[in-house]
Amino acid sequence: MPPRGVKSSKRTRQYEHIKDSAKARGKSPRRAKEIAARTVNKQRSKVGETKTAPRRGTAGKTARGKTARGKSSSSSSRGGSRSSSNRSSSGRSRSKV
């Protein structure tokens, strides 16, 4: 039985499919129902089918691309490198270090 707010046949089918998949993976019937209900409710909320749908789909991010703690994550802090058109292909030269 799908969550209480589910009225469409699409979400009912989704609930049954997720529940059956969880059972096939070895979850208990009770846990499979919980996983299915949580997943269906999450999807409904994400696309705005609920009364309390979120305003944005980006969890943990604020309006200017900063994380919830106020730090922006630049490419260098994520392990990337900055692009530069005047850099040689051999990497950083001694004069630019």
C-alpha positions in Angstrom: 0.0 0.0 0.0 1.6 3.3 -1.1 1.9 6.3 1.2 -1.3 8.1 2.1 -0.8 11.1 -0.3 -0.2 9.0 -3.4 -3.2 9.2 -5.7 -1.8 8.6 -9.1 -1.3 5.2 -10.7 2.2 6.2 -11.7 3.4 6.6 -8.1 1.6 3.5 -7.1 3.4 1.5 -9.7 6.7 3.2 -8.7 6.1 2.2 -5.1 5.3 -1.4 -5.9 8.4 -1.7 -8.2 10.7 -0.2 -5.5 9.2 -2.5 -2.8 9.7 -5.6 -5.0 13.2 -4.6 -5.9 14.1 -4.1 -2.2 12.7 -7.5 -1.3 14.7 -9.1 -4.2 17.8 -7.6 -2.7 17.1 -9.3 0.6 15.4 -6.6 2.6 12.7 -7.5 5.0 9.1 -6.8 3.8 8.7 -4.0 6.4 12.0 -2.4 5.5 11.2 -2.7 1.8 7.9 -0.9 2.3 9.7 1.9 4.2 12.3 2.3 1.5 9.6 2.4 -1.2 7.5 4.9 0.7 10.4 7.2 1.4 11.6 7.1 -2.2 8.2 7.8 -3.6 7.6 10.7 -1.2 11.0 12.1 -2.0 10.3 12.1 -5.8 6.8 13.6 -5.2 8.4 16.4 -3.2 11.1 17.0 -5.7 8.7 17.6 -8.6 6.2 19.6 -6.6 3.4 17.1 -6.1 3.2 17.7 -2.4 1.9 20.7 -0.4 5.3 21.1 1.3 7.5 20.8 -1.8 11.0 22.3 -1.6 11.7 25.5 -3.3 15.0 24.3 -4.7 16.4 20.9 -5.6 20.0 21.7 -4.5 20.4 20.5 -0.9 23.2 22.1 1.0 23.7 25.0 -1.4 22.7 28.6 -1.0 21.8 31.2 -3.7 25.4 32.1 -4.7 26.9 28.7 -5.0 28.3 28.5 -1.5 27.9 25.6 0.8 25.7 25.7 3.9 28.8 26.7 5.9 29.4 29.8 3.8 32.5 28.5 2.0 32.6 28.5 -1.8 34.2 25.5 -3.3 36.5 26.6 -6.1 38.0 24.2 -8.6 41.4 24.2 -6.9 39.9 23.2 -3.6 38.1 20.3 -5.3 41.3 19.0 -6.9 41.0 20.7 -10.2 43.4 23.2 -11.8 42.8 26.7 -13.2 42.8 27.1 -16.9 45.2 29.5 -18.5 45.8 30.3 -22.2 49.4 31.3 -21.8 50.6 28.3 -19.9 52.8 25.8 -21.8 51.9 22.2 -22.1 54.8 21.1 -20.0 53.2 22.5 -16.8 54.4 25.3 -14.5 57.6 26.9 -15.4 60.1 28.0 -12.8 59.4 31.7 -13.5 55.6 31.2 -12.7 56.1 29.4 -9.4 
